[in-house]
Amino acid sequence: MDQELLPFTFEELMAAFAQQWSRLVDLFLTPGWRQYQIVIALIVFLVALCLKAATKNRWSAWARAREGWPKWRLRILVQVMRRLTLVYFVLLCWLVYLVMQQLTWPSRSYIVGVLATLASAWLAIALLAWFVRNRTLRKIFQWSMWIYATLVALRLTDDVASFLDGIAISLGDLHISVLGILKAGLLIGVLLTVVRLATHAASRGLEANDDISPSMQVLLAKALQVGLYGIVFLIAIRTLGFDLTGLALLSGAVGVGIGFGLQKVVSNLISGIIILMDRSIKPGDVISLGDTFGWINALGARYVSVVTRDGREYLIPNEDLITSQVVNWSHSDRFVRLDLEFGTSYSDDPHLVRAVAIRAVKSVSRVLSGPGHNPVCHIKGFGDSSVDYVLRFWISDPTAGLMNIRGNVFLALWDAFKAEGISIPFPQREVRLLEDDDSGADAQQLPKE
């Protein structure tokens, strides 16, 4: 950093600030049109407050009636409603400024023009800041843009830019200044906001396209997101003045070292790409992996989110889905066949039992009936104390649960068998106590109550 240049530049900047400050003080203290403009601005502000109080309810009623508008338009309308006073002040300031430009000398409307410009900039910045979701970044964006707009209105941008450019570090051909860092930060912030909006719009467009499978939609959205963020990263590096040739050599060496330490992470990333490309699972599928049964909520770059019936969300690494046996209940279609086993007494007619069982299962709401999905009941075998049957039926909504549908079918069977007099046997055992006839042994005595 140039030690001689910095104090000189700082002194120039302070002198420029002092000059502008003295001009502002003179504007307020010198009698004449300058004070008249300040009074006019105060009157405009009071009129804006009165207009807000008089029209707020009407605007609110009109906004509530906009039910058919898209969400983004409604959100912008809400932001405008919150700043209704500022909106009125901007409109009135510009109207007064244009009228004064026509009726009097331009110098007699200078302050009103500056206030109109500042108010317009503040309103635009407040509305644009809504697109920045992160609160910290939003505050940084607002304050930085407000400061910049104020400097532009006071015509101090060149002096501040010269001062910030003088605070720099030079290493060979590399020149990094505070001004360059601020420009790079502002550019990166704008690009990141644009990329986020673009990726969200692209994701919504892909989801609305029925010709693209859900897994391919996720793959394309992730590829677009990675590509755009990579471009932003390269632009940021170039904006700061770094040479990408040296960075490429350094990143290659660092990448080899990171690869050995992040084998699992890389494996999960590659497994995620394979899952998305072969479309073995997709969002909404019902899967079983070990003791985990649920439906896929989202596919990530490193893991798959699986939500179970009890509301738990499991984050399963992509590698486990590639190397383990996974049951996909809805891979090719959403039809699932369930089997229930039961037994009846030998005294019950098996033809009647089968007919009653089929009629009972068809009465359950989620059970399908139709060609290819009709319930069937078969004799499985002759057990020790019952005739064993298997009842097979189909459902099309496994995400609604399997245990509950099994319970409903068992209840239907219970009610139907009770109405038809069909009994469900249970094992019975007889215990006999034999006396010991051997005279040399003591007879076993049972305790008496």
Residue pairs with C-beta under 8 A, 6 or more apart in sequence:
1 167
1 168
1 169
1 170
2 166
5 166
6 166
6 167
9 162
9 163
9 166
10 163
12 159
12 162
12 163
13 159
13 160
13 162
13 163
16 156
16 159
17 156
20 154
20 155
20 156
26 34
27 34
27 38
27 111
28 34
28 35
28 38
33 104
33 107
33 108
34 111
36 108
37 108
37 109
37 110
37 111
37 112
38 111
40 96
40 112
41 93
41 111
41 112
41 115
44 89
44 92
44 93
44 96
45 89
47 88
47 92
48 85
48 86
48 88
48 89
48 92
49 85
51 88
52 84
52 85
52 88
55 84
56 84
59 81
59 84
60 81
63 74
63 77
63 78
63 81
66 73
66 74
66 77
69 77
75 130
76 127
76 130
79 126
79 127
79 130
80 87
80 127
83 123
83 126
83 127
86 119
86 122
86 123
86 126
87 123
89 119
90 116
90 119
90 120
90 123
93 112
93 115
93 116
93 119
94 116
94 120
96 109
96 112
97 109
97 112
97 113
97 116
100 108
100 109
100 112
101 109
114 153
114 154
117 149
117 152
117 153
118 149
118 150
118 153
121 145
121 146
121 149
121 152
121 153
122 146
122 149
125 141
125 142
125 145
125 146
125 149
126 142
128 141
128 145
129 138
129 141
129 142
129 145
131 193
131 197
132 138
132 141
132 189
132 193
133 196
137 189
140 189
141 189
144 182
144 186
148 157
151 157
151 160
161 179
164 177
164 178
164 179
164 182
165 177
165 178
165 179
165 180
166 177
167 177
167 178
167 179
168 175
168 176
168 177
168 178
168 180
169 175
169 176
169 177
170 176
173 243
174 241
174 242
174 243
175 241
176 240
176 241
180 239
180 240
180 241
181 240
183 239
184 236
184 239
184 240
187 235
187 236
187 239
188 232
188 235
188 236
188 239
191 232
191 235
192 229
192 232
195 225
195 228
195 229
195 232
198 224
198 228
199 221
199 224
199 225
199 228
202 220
202 221
202 224
203 217
203 221
206 212
206 217
206 220
206 221
207 217
209 217
212 220
213 279
213 282
214 282
214 283
214 284
215 275
215 276
215 277
215 279
215 281
215 282
215 283
215 299
216 276
216 279
218 276
218 282
218 283
218 299
219 273
219 276
219 277
222 276
222 301
234 244
237 244
237 247
238 244
259 266
264 317
264 319
265 302
267 319
268 301
268 302
268 303
268 317
268 318
268 319
269 301
269 302
269 318
271 317
271 318
271 319
271 321
271 322
272 299
272 300
272 301
272 302
272 318
274 322
275 281
275 299
275 304
275 318
275 321
275 322
276 299
280 321
280 326
280 328
280 331
281 287
281 296
281 299
281 304
281 321
281 326
281 328
281 331
282 296
282 299
283 296
283 297
283 298
283 299
284 295
284 296
284 330
284 399
285 295
285 296
285 328
285 329
285 330
285 331
286 293
286 294
286 295
286 296
286 328
286 329
286 330
286 336
286 398
286 399
287 293
287 294
287 295
287 296
287 306
287 326
287 327
287 328
287 329
288 326
288 327
288 329
289 306
289 316
289 320
289 321
289 324
289 326
289 327
290 324
292 306
292 308
292 314
292 316
293 308
293 309
293 402
294 306
294 307
294 308
294 309
294 312
294 314
295 306
295 307
295 398
295 399
296 304
296 305
296 306
297 305
297 306
297 307
297 313
298 304
298 305
299 305
300 315
300 318
302 317
302 318
303 315
303 316
303 317
303 318
304 315
304 316
304 318
304 321
305 313
305 314
305 315
306 313
306 314
306 315
306 316
307 313
307 314
308 314
309 401
309 403
329 336
329 398
330 336
330 398
334 396
334 397
334 398
335 368
335 373
335 394
335 395
335 396
336 394
336 395
336 396
336 398
336 402
337 392
337 393
337 394
338 392
338 393
338 394
338 395
338 402
338 405
338 406
338 409
339 390
339 391
339 392
340 390
340 391
340 392
340 393
340 406
340 409
340 410
340 413
341 380
341 388
341 389
341 390
341 391
342 357
342 388
342 389
342 391
342 410
342 413
342 424
343 383
343 385
343 386
343 387
343 388
343 389
343 424
343 425
344 350
344 353
344 386
344 387
344 389
344 417
344 422
344 423
344 424
344 425
345 386
345 387
345 422
345 423
345 424
345 425
346 386
346 387
347 423
348 387
348 422
348 423
350 379
350 387
352 420
352 422
353 377
353 387
353 389
353 417
353 422
354 377
354 378
354 379
354 389
356 416
356 417
356 420
356 422
357 377
357 389
357 391
357 413
357 416
358 375
358 376
358 377
358 391
359 416
360 409
360 412
360 413
360 415
360 416
360 417
361 367
361 375
361 391
361 393
361 409
361 412
361 413
362 369
362 375
363 412
364 405
364 408
364 409
364 412
365 408
366 395
366 397
366 400
366 405
366 408
367 375
367 393
367 394
367 395
367 405
367 409
368 393
368 394
368 395
368 396
369 375
373 394
375 391
375 392
375 393
375 394
376 391
376 392
377 389
377 390
377 391
377 392
378 389
378 390
378 392
379 387
379 388
379 389
380 388
380 389
380 390
381 388
382 388
384 427
385 425
385 426
385 427
385 428
386 424
386 425
391 409
391 413
393 409
395 405
416 422
417 423
417 424
433 446
435 443
435 444
436 442
436 443
436 444
